[in-house]
Amino acid sequence: MRAAHTLDIWRAHVDTLADRVAQLDTAATLSTPESVARARAAFVAARRAYKHVEVGLEYYVPSTSRSMNGPALPEVEESEGPEAVFPPTGFQVIEESLYGDDPLGEQDAVRQETATLRQLVTRARTMMQAQRATDDRIWDAAKLELARIGTLGLAGFDSPVAGHALREADAALEGVARSLAPYRADTPAWATLDSVMAAARTTLQAGTTREAFDHFAFIVTHGNPLARALRDTRVSLGIGTPAERRAFRMDAASVFDSAAFDVLAFAPLNTTPANGETVALGRQLFHDVRLSGDGRRACSSCHVPEQAFTDGRRVNTARGGAPLARNTPTVINSGLQLGVFSDLRTTYLEDQVTDVVENVDEMHGSLDATAALLARDPALAARFRTAFAGTGSPPVGRDADVTAARLRSALAAYQRSLTRLDSPVDRALRGEVAALTLEARRGFNLFVGKGKCATCHFLPLTTGTVPPMYQKSEVEVLGTPVRAVTARGSVDPDVGRYRLSRAEPHKYAFRTPSLRNVALTAPYMHNGAYPTLESVIDFYNRGGGAGIGIALENQTLPPDPLNLTAGEQRDLVTFLRALTDTTGTGRREGTDASTAHGGAHREGTIRSETVTRVRSRHVMMCRDPLPPPPIARHTMAMPALTPRVWTAAEVQALPDDPSHRYECVDGELLVSPTPRLAHQGAVTALTVLLESLARPAGIGTAFVAPSEWVLDPRTLVQPDLYVVPLTDGRRPRTNEERTEALLFVEILSPSTARFDRVVKRGRYQQAGIEYWIVDLDSRLVERWLPHDERPSIHADRLEWQPAGAASAFVIDLEPFFTEVLGPA
């Protein structure tokens, strides 16, 4: 009865929508600025009516709903051939005309589209009349609508020109509340749901622009609590969930939850959960050169685990030595996207395996031939037998333990085990707000707001697979150049998806990739044209290809400049770096089974989160002297021994060694001798100097080695000197009070040059910390800001304005060097 009542509410809302669209049609006679204003007002009312019933339309008539409110881009029906290109329809097309540069000149287009929209609403009304509903479906629709608001609505996905995202998100929440009214009861769960819903709507109604809106705070304070309150209220009513498998798990409350996604929902329908043996087998095969035709190349030859499963090259080389066509993507989180390869030429990871192994330029092998070869390895055949025992597919024939199908399954299972969704961004969105720096939070808000990144890289996965159903992956035309330029660009000749579909809208179109671990996967774009995140953001900031002189009629990226300031671009880079989580993926053997499905195992991280804390006691580390052994041909491409990966905790347990300083960065152990006298004198002089500037101004205070700083579980450093903010106007007394660094300083010496200039510098920049290298021999200071590709060099004076300082501190370097070293 209650579900039927909700259906009646939705049908009434569709009737209201029909009335509002009819009024829009009447107002679409555009002859004067006043008529444009009336038409816009009618449009706002019509779309608000749509948002009131979006929760029902998207659940029960999704195709019609997409036609009513989908992107203003041509739709390609590839199954019907390259000519099956259908023009966009609905609200977003009308929005572009009404809110564009010349609405008066768009009268005919607006009239045509409003007429089409009226037909679509009539179709939706007819289809909704025939629907039947159950309680679990009504609440499931509400849950999906909350996810839709959080991932698409707030990002401005369906209001890209008018900028009405916040008011329309409020209308959508109102629609959810109305939908659930028949289930209302006087219970604590309902009281909580009402309270959280009211608070969320109040925030959306505050009148803030989308660009100035604190999207991060809304998700943490309102979005996620609302999703949890919705789930708790459903449970309190004794209502279950539909019995089906879906990417956004049926039992998850929010898409930002730690276990929100079911990786098998992106797999073929008959795929069963992989056991630890299957994942371990897949890992072994990933490193086995016998998969290639000539026994010289393994999957890991290009997808290097220690490099976030990329290779750091613009493009790799084909077997014959010629360059391949495209950049090597990471396979971390590859199981969380529908569609594989940059042109989406295969749907599932299993098909990807076949494509790569049998590609003449890549591995030039044969899965059948490889299976026959591996079957003659008794130990490996036994691993196959164990891994696939009880799978319901009994072997047939002499070599049936090792089959092409099982090779595909094992390799796909290993890739799906590389799911990692516990970056600082993830943890912050789940409530651990301190996991993100203020700069990264600003970057998140830019990503969703002014930068418009989240309208293509959908949160939280940052892929182009469209939430909340995750059944379709988008391709985009960016206008990527042959090489990174800022003017007079030439489009890269790779036509992307067009090579397969031959549909004109797909020319130069490529899959929208995940941005997770993007800080580790340079260079960027399908052709590796852009070497740094900064250069990529500059490309987008200019309007993509259109902004650098590439004219493509089908560019889907908005061609208008974003007008991001230099500071905003730095914040955006800081946010992107905080999307890093490679926990456990860099290990070539012996991975704990607990990581097989994206668990919270913390070992083996390539570069993990930027979480800072301080300890005050001296710590020691030492370098493991054993290099990895060579890899033998025709054997599993996995070294028998791997370099020791050290953690901060292990280093802290080492005995004191007054003659050396020990540190580790990303698991690499660094040892250097106790500094020389001049070195120690420089530290003392600079500490006094910085203390005299920062302390009286109430900005901060300085600490010196051997005080340590732990950036993450595998990175512990002892900067010669660092500056931290004051705590309540005083010097921090405890480790817990020292959680943020304003500045790191290292005094250069021959024994530490590589560590200071390369290893540590990169890690400090990733952490978003300003870094100075004092070169006593050259009497200069290298200053590295977090976004710098090259340092600024200072020999005479240096201006430093840390966070909180009203103006810059001026440091005269010549007196400093004279005090430490004597006259030049």
Disulfide bonds with the S-S distance in Angstrom:
none
